[in-house]
């Protein structure tokens, strides 16, 4: 059967209703019916479930879905993925080499890696799905024992890139090449090379195609982070990241008295300020000012959707607080200036 846009839309609408309702039984039935209607399991995974997961994130950002609802929606999708993972696999006479799929330590968005593992499994790969929240030493111990052909690292949040870089360096130290993916690396994978990865792909199908093209060369084992990012020698990233807690506390102390807001609104603002400092540190790590500028735009929209009266003024004010505290860090000051200009002149 040739899949048409109408087929995909019909199955997507049905699964979306199940996800919003938190109905895992209906979600499993929807996935099963999609298979019976002739859709390939990989198509359901990447053209139905993956877009639904993206939509869940957008609904949260627009304040149309709570964090709890977001988690329930992901759990419902997980049940559908589990069904699809049991689809028949046509294994080749010579199975492809082993691959380890993991999330960057600290990354809690598990679905992208889960989709990748499932797609690779359907294509006949031997997949070690390591999952989330695995410290780098444990990951390296597993890789050292199993010796996969490649490690695939998934990172959704850009603030995970310093940790991802550490993981890449650790993998290289034992001779394991690394393929990365996820929203953290930018829409075109622009940050993949900065963290020293051998390859990048935009989605699970792209990863499978890159792997099918041939093996990666073994990396040099004596590579260090400064080899990729020599600007780290100025220690600005280290100074900002180590003082992050105090920077957030001072910014929130001064922000709390600016206007009357509810406890929930202050919690939302606190999360954005905390993330702002983390993003600033990440921008310093990568030496990419646009990382901070893009976050300010996103955070302003998120806080605005929650009708927090201090959203734009509070974020702009936080930039000033950080500027006052970090006056002796020239690279930091330059990034804060660019972020201020972007907020003052959004055009």
N, C-alpha and C positions, 0 to 999 in steps of 0.2 A: 504493500500500500504506500502511495506517495503522500507524505504529510503535507497538508495545506495550512496556510495561516488560520483558516477557520477552525480546523481541527485543534490546533494549538490553543487558540483563543477559548474554545469551548471547554477544553480540559483545564486550562488555566483558571477560568472563572469558577469552575466547580471546586478546584482545589483551594482557591483563594477563600471561598465561602467557608470551607471546612477549617482552614487555618484561622480565620477571624473568629469562628465559633469555638475554636479549641477542640474540634471533634476529630480525634485521631482515627476513629473507625471509618468515618466518611472519607478522610484523607487517604487511608490505605485502599479503600474501595475505589476512589477516584484514580489512584495510580494504577491499580490492577485493571480497571476498565480501559485506561489509556493504552496499556499493553495489549489488551484484547482487541482494541480497535486498530491495532497495527503500528502504533508508535514504538520506536526502539527505546529500550531502557535509557540509553545515553541521551536521547532526545528529550525524554521526560525529565531527566536529571538537569540538563543544561538549558533547556528552552522553556521549561515549565517551573520547576522547583527553584532554580537559581534566580530567575527574575522575581519570583514571589518573595524570596529572601531579601532581595534588594528593595522591594516595595515595603517590606516590613520595616527596614531601616529608615526609609523615607517617611513612613507613617509616624514612627517615633519622633523623628526630627521635627515634624510638623505638629507635634503634640496631639496627634489623633490616636496614639497607641501608647500605653504605659510601658514601663520596663518589664513589669510582670507579664503583660500581654505579649510583649515581644519575645520573652523567654518561652511562653506557652506556644506561640506560633512556631518558633524554631523546633521545639520538641515534637510538635505535630508533623512538621516537615521531616524530622529525623525518622519517624515511623514509616513514612512513605519511602524514604531513601533505603531503609532496611529491607523493605519489600523488593525494591528494584535491584538491590545488591544480590538478591538470590536468583536473578534471571540467569538462564543458561549461558555458559561461557564456552566459546569455541577456542579451545587452547591449541596453539600451534604445536607442531612436532617438537620444536626446540623452544621451550618457554623463554620469554625475555628475562633479562637479569633482574635481580632483586632491587627494590627501591624502598626507601624509608620516607614516609610522609609525616611531617610534624608541624605543629604551630610554634611560632617563636615563644619562648618562655615569657609568661605574662600576658599572652594573647588569649582572650576568652571567646573569641568568635571561632567556633569549631567547624561550622558548616562548610566553608570553602575547602578546607583540608579533607573533610569527609566526602564531599562531592568528588574531589580529585582521586582519593583512594578508591572510591566506588567505580569511577570511570576506568581507571587503570586496571582494576580487578576484572571488569567486564571485558577489557581488551586482552586479558590473559596474563597480566603482570603478576609477579609475586610481590605483594604489597605488605609492608609492615606499617600499619597505621598507628603511629605513636600518640597522636592526639595533642591535647592541650596541657599546659601547666607542667611540662617536664623540664626541670633544670638542665642547663647545658651539660654539666658533667655526666648526668644520667643518659642524656642523648648520646654523648660521645662514647660512653661505655657500651651502649647498645650497638652503635655503628662499628666500634672496634671489634666486637664479638661477631657480628653478622657480615661485615664487609659488603655492603650493598654497592651497586654500580654508581648510585647517585643518591643524595639526600635532597628531598623537596621540602622547602620551608615556606609556610603560609603566614603572611602578616597583613592584617586588616588596618590596624591603627598605625599611623605614621610615627607615633612616639615609640613604637617597638623597634625602629630601625637600628638604634645603637645596639640593642640586644641581638638583633638579627645579624649585625656585623660581627659581633663577638662569636655567634654560633658559626658563621661562615668561616672565620679564622680558625676556630677549634676543629671544624670538619676538615679543613685543609691540612691542619697539623698532622692528621692521621691518613692523609691521602685520599679523602672523599670529596669529589666535586659536588657543587651545590647548584640546584635550580630553584629560583624563588618566584613567588607569585602573590597576588593579593593587592588590595587597594592602596596599601602603604607605599608601594613602589611607584605610584603615579600611573595615570592612564596609559602611558606609553612605556612604562618600565624604566623611567629615567633614573631612578635611584638604585636600580639593581647593580649597575656597574660600580657605583660609588661604594657599595658594601662588598665588592669583590666576587659577586656570584658569577658562575660560568654561564648562566643563562636565565632568561625570564620568559614567561608566557602570560597572556592576559586571562586565560581561563583553563579549565581542566582539559578541554579538547586540544588547546594549543600546547599544553604541557605534553600530552600524549604524542602529538605530532613531532615536537622537538626531540623527545626521547627516541621516537622511531627513526629519526634521521641519522642516528649513530651515537656511539659512546663519547662522553666528554674525556678530554685528556686529564691525566692525574695532576692535581695542583701541586705547586711547590710547598713543602711542609714548613718552611721557615718564614712565611708571610706574617706581617704584623699590621695592626690597624693603621699605624702612621704611614705605612707604605701606600695605602689607599687615600688617606685623608691627612696630609702633612700639616694642615692648619690646626689640627688638634694640639700641636706643640705649644700653642699660646695659652693652653689651660683654661680658656674661657668656658668651654663646655663643662669641664670638671667643676669649676667654681660655681657656676649657675646650678648644675644638677645637685651638688652637695648642699647648697643653701636653699633648695626649692621649698622645703617645709616652712622656713622662716619667711621667705618671700611671699608665699601664699597667705600666711597668717597676718603679716603686716598689711597686705593689700586688702584682705577681708575686714580687718579691724577698721581701716579708714573708709572702706566702702559701706560698712554697716550703718554708719550715721548719715549717709547722704540723702536717704529718703525712706519712707515707710513702706515696707514690703512684708509679705507673709512669710511664715517659716519655710514653706515649700519653695517659694520664689527665691529665698535666700539660699536654700540648699541647691537649687538649680544654678544660681549665680556662683556659688562656691565651687561646684563641679567645673564650671567653665573657666574660672580663674585658675583652679588647680591644673586643668588641662592646658591653659594658656602658658603657664610656666614650663610645663613639660614640653610643649611644642616649641617654645623659645629655645630650650636646651637642645632639642632635636635639630632645629634650624642651625644652631651653632655647630652641632656635631657634623652636619652635612655641608655646612657653609652655604646654605640655600635660603636667602631671605624670604623667598616666595612661600616657603613652608609656613612661616608666621603670618604673612599677609593673607594667605588662603584661609588659615584657621580663623582669623579675625572676621572675615566675611561670613564664614560658616556659623561661627558662634553668635554673631549678631543676629543672623536669621533665626537660629534655634531659640535664643532668648526672646526675640521678638514674637515668635509664634506662641510663646508661653505668656505673653502680655506682661513681661516683667518691666516695670517702668524705668529701671536703671540699665536696661540691656546695653544700649549703645554707649551711653555716657559712662556707665560703670566699666566697660571694657576699655574705653579710651582712658579713663582715669587710672585703671590698673597699669596701662603702659607707662603713664607718668610716674607712678609709684616705683615701678621696676627701673625706670630710667634714673630716678633719684638714688636708688640703692646700688645700682651697678655702674656708677659714673666712671669708674676707672677701667672699664672694659670696652675698648674702642669698637671691636667687631659687634658686640652686643648693642652698643649705642646706635650703630648704623642700622641694625635690623629693626630696633624699636622705632627709629626715625621713619623708616620705610613703612612700617605698619601704621604709624600715626598719619602719615600723608595719605595712605590708602583709605583710612577711615574718614579723614577730613575732606577728601575729594574722591568719592567712590566712583566717579566717572572715569 
